[in-house]
Amino acid sequence: MDVRLDGRSAIITGASKGLGLAMAKEFAASGADVAILARRPDVLEEAKGIVSATAKGRVATFVCDVGKADDIKQTYDAVMAAFGKVDIMVNNAGISRAMPFEQISDEMWHEDLELKLFQAIRFCRLVMPQMKERRWGRIINVLNIGAKAPRANGAPTAVSRAAGMALTKILAGEGAPHNVLVNAMLVGQIVSDQWVRRHAAQGANVSFDDFVAKLGASIPLGRLGKAEEFAAMACLLVSEHGGFTTGTAINMDGGASPVV
């Protein structure tokens, strides 16, 4: 199957590292113009070099704090000026935060919802009208498997992501008559910079490879996922091959989630 995105343009938030970078690389290699969004200019420049190495379309970087409404609007306008349209929107920014409920302050709740829920609300509100007008659009909300199966001590992220799943279903219903397809991809344990940071923070007296292998042992597939595997599924969803798929929440977790 040849998955192509020639002539399409995409915004990916949180795209300087991890899953976002993997998606940017996959989309650009498949022919799309890709806007890479993140907060740090130096990391963005490094990401641009990685993506551009195999890109068939244009690659542009934009400094954006997606937790701020003004940044989102300014960046959207800049992407529109650069590419002229947005066909694909991937709301990917945000790191996992999980702790006992009583420890979560109002400020933590507010910060988590701004970063994970409101960034998707604000970007979708901007991109959907022009997608509907052209009768072609693809939106992916990157959530996690806690959105379907929240666990004790899983807030605030599990709550923010569950709200993101509800938003996905609502937008899918509203976008479908206009060929604007909206899906969620739910992350399980996938090797990324978050795991690198966790390994370093824990000061584990084992190599990173051994650390990852131990984590993967409890997953039905027996290993952690790869960012490239996640990116391949995302690319399929936003291509013409995904043309009859909307309103879904796909677990990308090697079978770890207790619910389908």
C-alpha positions in Angstrom: 0.0 0.0 0.0 1.4 3.4 -1.1 0.2 6.0 1.4 0.6 9.4 -0.1 -0.1 12.9 1.2 1.0 14.9 -1.8 -0.6 18.3 -2.0 -1.8 18.2 1.7 -0.6 20.5 4.4 -0.4 19.6 8.1 0.0 21.2 11.5 1.5 19.0 14.3 1.7 20.3 17.8 4.4 19.1 20.1 6.4 18.0 17.0 10.0 18.7 18.0 10.4 15.3 19.7 8.9 11.9 20.2 5.6 11.0 18.6 5.1 14.4 17.1 8.5 14.3 15.4 7.9 10.8 14.1 4.6 11.9 12.6 6.2 15.0 11.1 8.8 12.9 9.4 6.3 10.3 8.1 3.9 13.0 6.8 6.7 15.0 5.1 8.2 11.8 3.5 4.8 11.0 2.2 4.6 14.4 0.4 2.8 16.7 2.8 3.8 20.2 3.7 4.3 20.0 7.5 4.3 22.8 10.1 6.2 21.7 13.2 5.1 23.4 16.4 6.9 23.5 19.7 8.1 26.0 22.3 11.9 25.9 22.0 13.5 27.4 18.8 16.7 25.4 19.2 14.9 22.1 19.4 12.6 23.1 16.5 15.6 23.8 14.3 17.1 20.4 15.1 13.7 18.7 14.3 13.5 20.6 11.0 16.8 19.1 10.0 15.6 15.6 10.8 12.3 16.0 9.0 13.8 17.8 6.0 16.3 15.0 5.3 13.6 12.7 3.8 10.8 15.3 3.1 9.1 15.4 -0.2 7.1 18.5 0.8 7.9 21.8 2.6 8.9 21.8 6.2 8.4 24.9 8.4 8.8 25.5 12.1 6.8 27.7 14.4 7.5 28.6 18.0 4.2 28.2 19.8 3.1 27.7 23.4 -0.2 25.8 22.7 -1.3 26.4 26.3 -1.9 30.1 25.3 -4.8 31.1 23.1 -3.0 34.1 21.6 0.0 31.9 20.6 -2.4 29.5 18.9 -4.1 32.2 16.8 -0.9 33.8 15.8 0.7 30.5 14.8 -2.4 29.4 12.8 -2.3 32.7 10.9 1.4 32.2 10.2 0.9 28.7 8.9 -1.9 29.9 6.6 0.4 32.6 5.3 3.1 29.9 4.6 1.0 27.1 3.2 -2.3 28.7 2.2 -4.4 26.0 3.8 -4.5 23.4 6.5 -5.7 19.9 5.5 -4.5 18.0 8.5 -4.5 18.9 12.2 -2.7 16.8 14.8 -3.2 17.9 18.4 -0.3 16.1 20.0 1.2 18.4 22.6 1.2 17.5 26.3 3.0 15.2 28.7 1.5 12.8 31.1 0.8 13.9 34.7 -0.6 11.4 37.2 -0.9 11.7 41.0 -3.3 11.2 43.9 -6.4 13.4 43.5 -5.9 15.3 46.7 -2.5 16.5 45.6 -3.9 18.2 42.5 -4.3 22.0 42.9 -6.6 24.2 40.9 -3.6 25.6 39.1 -2.5 22.0 38.1 -6.0 21.3 36.8 -6.2 24.5 34.9 -2.7 24.0 33.3 -3.5 20.4 32.3 -6.8 21.4 30.7 -5.3 24.3 28.9 -2.5 22.3 27.4 -4.4 19.1 26.5 -8.0 20.0 26.0 -8.2 23.7 25.1 -5.4 23.5 22.6 -7.4 21.0 20.6 -10.6 23.1 21.0 -8.9 26.2 19.8 -7.0 24.7 16.9 -10.1 22.8 15.7 -12.2 25.9 15.9 -9.7 27.6 13.6 -9.1 24.8 11.1 -12.5 23.3 10.7 -14.3 26.1 8.7 -11.7 26.1 5.9 -11.7 22.3 5.9 -15.5 22.2 5.6 -15.4 24.8 2.8 -13.0 22.6 0.8 -14.8 19.5 1.8 -11.6 17.7 2.9 -10.0 17.6 6.3 -8.4 15.2 8.8 -8.0 15.8 12.5 -6.2 13.5 15.0 -6.4 14.1 18.7 -3.5 12.2 20.4 -4.8 11.0 23.8 -3.8 8.1 26.0 -5.5 4.8 27.0 -6.5 6.3 30.3 -9.1 8.2 28.4 -11.1 5.0 28.1 -9.9 3.2 31.2 -8.9 5.7 33.8 -7.1 4.3 36.8 -6.7 5.4 40.4 -4.1 8.2 40.7 -4.5 8.8 37.0 -5.6 12.4 37.2 -5.3 15.1 35.9 -4.2 13.6 32.5 -6.9 10.9 32.4 -9.6 13.4 32.9 -8.2 15.8 30.3 -7.8 13.0 27.8 -11.3 11.6 28.5 -12.7 15.1 27.7 -10.6 15.0 24.5 -12.2 11.7 23.5 -15.7 13.2 23.9 -14.6 16.2 21.9 -13.3 13.9 19.1 -16.7 12.2 18.8 -18.6 15.5 18.8 -16.4 17.0 16.1 -16.6 13.7 14.0 -20.3 14.0 13.9 -20.3 17.6 12.9 -17.5 17.2 10.4 -18.7 14.1 8.6 -21.2 15.8 6.3 -18.4 17.9 5.1 -15.8 15.1 4.6 -13.9 16.3 7.7 -12.8 13.2 9.6 -11.9 13.3 13.2 -10.3 10.5 15.1 -8.3 9.9 18.3 -5.2 7.8 18.8 -4.7 6.6 22.3 -1.1 6.1 23.4 0.0 3.2 25.6 3.7 2.7 26.4 5.7 3.8 23.4 9.4 4.6 23.5 9.8 8.4 23.6 11.7 11.2 25.2 9.3 10.9 28.2 10.7 7.5 29.0 14.2 8.7 28.5 13.5 11.5 31.1 11.8 9.1 33.5 14.8 6.7 33.3 17.2 9.5 34.1 15.0 10.9 36.9 14.7 7.5 38.6 18.4 7.1 38.5 17.9 3.4 37.6 21.0 1.3 37.9 20.3 -0.3 34.6 20.8 0.6 30.9 17.9 2.3 29.1 17.5 -0.8 26.9 17.1 -3.0 30.0 14.7 -0.4 31.5 12.5 -0.4 28.4 12.6 -4.2 28.2 11.4 -4.5 31.8 8.5 -2.1 31.1 7.5 -4.0 28.0 7.4 -7.4 29.7 3.8 -6.7 31.1 2.4 -5.7 27.6 0.7 -8.5 25.7 3.0 -8.0 22.7 6.0 -8.2 25.1 7.5 -4.9 24.3 7.0 -1.1 24.2 5.8 0.4 20.9 7.9 2.4 18.5 7.2 6.0 17.5 7.5 5.0 13.9 4.6 2.5 14.3 2.4 5.2 15.8 3.3 7.6 13.0 2.5 5.0 10.3 -1.0 4.6 11.7 -1.5 8.3 11.9 -0.3 8.7 8.2 -2.8 6.1 7.1 -5.7 7.8 9.0 -5.0 11.2 7.4 -4.6 9.8 3.9 -7.3 8.8 1.3 -7.0 5.3 2.6 -8.6 6.5 5.9 -11.5 8.0 4.0 -14.3 6.0 5.8 -12.8 6.2 9.3 -14.1 8.9 11.6 -15.2 9.1 15.3 -12.9 6.3 16.4 -10.5 6.1 19.3 -7.7 3.7 18.3 -5.6 2.1 21.1 -1.9 2.2 20.2 -0.8 0.1 23.1 0.2 -3.5 22.1 -3.0 -4.8 23.7 -2.4 -3.3 27.1 -5.7 -1.5 27.5 -8.5 -3.6 29.2 -11.1 -2.1 26.8 -11.3 -2.0 23.1 
